[in-house]
């Protein structure tokens, strides 16, 4: 388990979630962008969801704990979603066929 420090709060989550969160936060910071994410945490031993806004100004740390690692409800989905978002930031744009354009570009300057 890892303890995430974020905005004077300390959240206990799995190592996989913490690592995926840090990777996505790093990508957002490099892109100068921000996003709201939801991650599974433990609070007082009970599973909870935490909503975080992360971006260039976020100061997030993740520290290993002595708590035994345990799977959290929604953990796999959260890790997959964080990784998907991180990958989407670096994925090349999908080509669009000319026929799929809704508006044709004005190439000769005429209206």
N, C-alpha and C positions, 0 to 999 in steps of 0.2 A: 504494500500500500504506500501511497505517497500523500504528503500533506501539501496542498497548493495554498500559497499565500497570495491573496488578491484583495486589494483595496481594504486593508485592515481586517480581512476575514481569513480564516484558515479552514480549508475544506479537505476532508479525507476522501480519497478516491483511489481507484486501482492504478497501478503503474502504467498499464496500457492506455487508460484514459488520460492520465497526466502527460504522458509522452506525446500522444496525438494532439492534445491541446497545445502544448508548447510548440510543436512543429507548425501547426496552423497559425498560431499567434506570430511566430517568426515570419511566415509567409505574408501575413497581413501587414506586419510592420514594414517589410521590404517593399510592399506594394503601396504603402501609404493609405491603406484601407482599414475598415473595421467591420465587425459582424457581431451578432448576438448568437451565442451557442448555449445549448442545454447539455449538462453532464450529470451522470449519476454520482452521488456522494453518500457518505454515511454521516449522520448527525445524531449523536447520542446512541449510536449502535443501530439506528433505524435508517433504512434507505430513503433518500430524498433526491429531488432533482434541483440543481442549481442553474440559474440563468446568469450568464456572464457576457458583458460586452468587452470584446477584445479588439485591439488595434495598435497603432503606432505608439500611443502613449501608455499602453498597459504595462504594468510592472508585475510580472507573474513569476513566482519561484515555485519549484517543486522539490520537496525534500523527502528522502526515504524515511520510513518510520519502522518501528519494531512491531507494528501491528501485523498479524498474519494476513497474507494476501487472500482475498475472497472475491468471488464474482458478484458483481452488483447487478440488480435488475436493469436491463437496458444498456449494459456495458458494451456488448458487441455492436449494437446498433449505433451507439454514440461514437465509438472508435471508427466504425465504417464511415459515418457521416463526416466526422472531422477530417479523415483521410481523403474522402471524396471531395470535400470543399478545398482542401489544400492542393490536391491534384488539379482540380478545375482551374485554379488560379494560374497554373503553369501549362495547361494543355493548349495546344494550338487551336485557333479558331476553326470551326468547321466550315468547309467551303459551301457556298450556296449556288445552286444552278441559276443561270440567268432567268429561266422561266419562273422561278420561285420568287423573284423580286416583286414586291407590291407596287413600288414606284420606280419607274425607270429614271436613271440619272440624267441630268441636263448636261450633255457633253459639249454642246456648241454654244452655250450661254444664252440661247433663246428661251423665252418663257412660253 
